[in-house]
Amino acid sequence: MITKFQVAYKNLLRKKIRTLLTLSGIALSAWVLVSLLGFNHGFETALNRDIDNMGFQMMIMAKGCPYEAATMMLKGGTGLKYMEQSISDTIRRDPDVEKITPMLMQTVFDPNKGESGGIAAYLGVEPKSYGEMKTFLTFRQGGWFMQADAYEAVLGFEAAELEQREVGDMILIPGKNVQFKVVGILNRSGTQDDGTIFVPLVTLQKIFEKKGELTTIGVKVKKEADSSRVEEKFYALPDVQVVNLAQVKQTIMSLVATAKVLVLSIAIIAILIAMVGVINTILMSVHERFQEIGILKTIGAMPGDIFQLIWIETLLLCTMGGVLGVVLALLLSRITELVIRAILPFSPSGGLVLIDAKLIVFTLIAILGIGLLSGLYPAWQAGRIRPLEAIRSDVNG
Amino acid sequence: MKQNEISMEAINLTKVYHRGSEEIPAVHDVSLKISKGDFVSFIGPSGSGKTTLINLLGCLDNPTSGELLLGGRRIFGNDGRPLSERKLTEIRRELFGYIFQNFYLIPTLTVMENVLLPLTFYRKLGAGNDVLGLLKLLGIDHRKDHLPGRISGGEMQRVAIARSLVNSPEILLADEPTGNLDTKRSAEIIRILKELSTTKGLTVIMVTHNLELARQADRLFEMKDGGLRTIDGGVDKKTSGLAS
């Protein structure tokens, strides 16, 4: 006994190149769909994680664009604004504040970074307050600097890998001719801290001649405190602005949601193109087998049997293409991520393309649904072929 | 193994095609009776209507008028309404096997798979139990795993015959079955058809251009301008009304 499935499968092998090209079209569209949706999901998750792992709910910064400042804080960057360090004492004394950590970010051009140089960022922190704020940070080697004005550095996991440094090695701040001894290397945290070089706040202020100045103060408010009231209170302080991370998150998420619509539109266009390719291939195949399909009817096939045969062919094509696309997306997710990181002005740390089982199942169902739709017309056409027409096209009587 | 049971009876079968307002009579008032186990052949020039007639007899098309009875059961002519494609398929798969000049084997399926293919769509009770035996009978069992492209034309037609027989039809319609074969292989196919008719009681209706092959049938009909004549021992007998 031979099944309709076997007949359909073997028929796809008849024109191998054409089948392969159609399959590639479906695979590419599935790849685009999985990658784009995976990126969307990954970006959202990574951003959430980054913001949640900041360890504080608010950042106090010198006046300027709050979102630019927040992005700078998340990613590191130039164009920094400064505020008086004395503000930190005022904030620390506020009864609604649980703890604070003052920070100074400094950036320099490092000619040895990347192919043509890049920005190297240094974060001056107080190890005690910073460590208390970010309790999830653990050390792979060593620990925090012991003295407030030491020439010592702690490297995030990725920074250590990039600089290829171990505890005891020295690092140099380009253009400053100052060396730091690496005293600690952090474990991977999946946050921006992974790429950061931490140095004592006082030392950094001294080197960059920013004594008594800060770029940021991280603030953790007490649990019972009303954060929006605290925010309003801090806005009253001179020359500072308050960045509420919950608001930042909300704003970025709404941007991400807008991007999602764009991303889905691209994916849908890719799928529509693949769908047209499938319809074209199957219609051509039906046209080429006009006589053969007619003869199948003389040997007992009902219109429904022919419809099923053609539909199975379409489904096989789409299923194989869908699976291939998902495999491609999984295999190439790292490359996709690198490309996206190179394009995006800001990207959170950690995996940017997150392909999970739910997404794979969704994609396969979507591709199968498209297969079912694409196969309808060619299958209906094939089912309508009359055996007599097939014979007449070949015989003079 | 001849039986007197009537396998097929056509009464005043007529088929008229329309081209614009013009009427083209392809088959005109044909009546005939074919007994079970008969091997009959139709001969005639191109355009004589023989293929149209065999299509009507084989339920591949509806007649414009007339009646067709198969095994005593009235197929066409009940109420003058044409049968649907579905209904025609139901009748075809129950009663008929077909072979054609161009074999129409599926090139991606092996000989065995091609022969089994009709059973994928329909399996008549008790049919298809000894497919290998059928292949042996037709002398192609050693080719069962070959693709059609790897066997000769004569073998391909034998595969087509096996495929047409797998569902145990009562009537085999052969439209130019030797049209693509050389003389030796043509004779072989005719021998097989004749043998099936005599040993299995299969009614065989064949259309051919080749008078020599057609003469090997038990009965020979000539189609001309849509009408039917029976040729009996070289003497033409006009079949005005009934050729039985």
Chai-1 contact restraints between the chains, C-beta under 6 A:
chainA,res_idxA,chainB,res_idxB,connection_type,confidence,min_distance_angstrom,max_distance_angstrom,comment,restraint_id
A,I2,B,E113,contact,1.0,0.0,6.0,A-B,restraint_1
A,I2,B,L116,contact,1.0,0.0,6.0,A-B,restraint_2
A,I2,B,T120,contact,1.0,0.0,6.0,A-B,restraint_3
A,K10,B,T108,contact,1.0,0.0,6.0,A-B,restraint_4
A,N11,B,T108,contact,1.0,0.0,6.0,A-B,restraint_5
A,R14,B,T108,contact,1.0,0.0,6.0,A-B,restraint_6
A,I295,B,Y104,contact,1.0,0.0,6.0,A-B,restraint_7
A,T298,B,Y98,contact,1.0,0.0,6.0,A-B,restraint_8
A,I299,B,P118,contact,1.0,0.0,6.0,A-B,restraint_9
A,G300,B,R93,contact,1.0,0.0,6.0,A-B,restraint_10
A,G300,B,P118,contact,1.0,0.0,6.0,A-B,restraint_11
A,G300,B,F121,contact,1.0,0.0,6.0,A-B,restraint_12
A,G300,B,Y122,contact,1.0,0.0,6.0,A-B,restraint_13
A,A301,B,F121,contact,1.0,0.0,6.0,A-B,restraint_14
A,M302,B,T89,contact,1.0,0.0,6.0,A-B,restraint_15
A,D305,B,F121,contact,1.0,0.0,6.0,A-B,restraint_16
A,P387,B,L60,contact,1.0,0.0,6.0,A-B,restraint_17
A,L388,B,N55,contact,1.0,0.0,6.0,A-B,restraint_18
A,L388,B,L60,contact,1.0,0.0,6.0,A-B,restraint_19
A,L388,B,D61,contact,1.0,0.0,6.0,A-B,restraint_20
A,V395,B,T51,contact,1.0,0.0,6.0,A-B,restraint_21
A,N396,B,S46,contact,1.0,0.0,6.0,A-B,restraint_22
A,G397,B,K50,contact,1.0,0.0,6.0,A-B,restraint_23
A,G397,B,T51,contact,1.0,0.0,6.0,A-B,restraint_24
A,G397,B,T52,contact,1.0,0.0,6.0,A-B,restraint_25
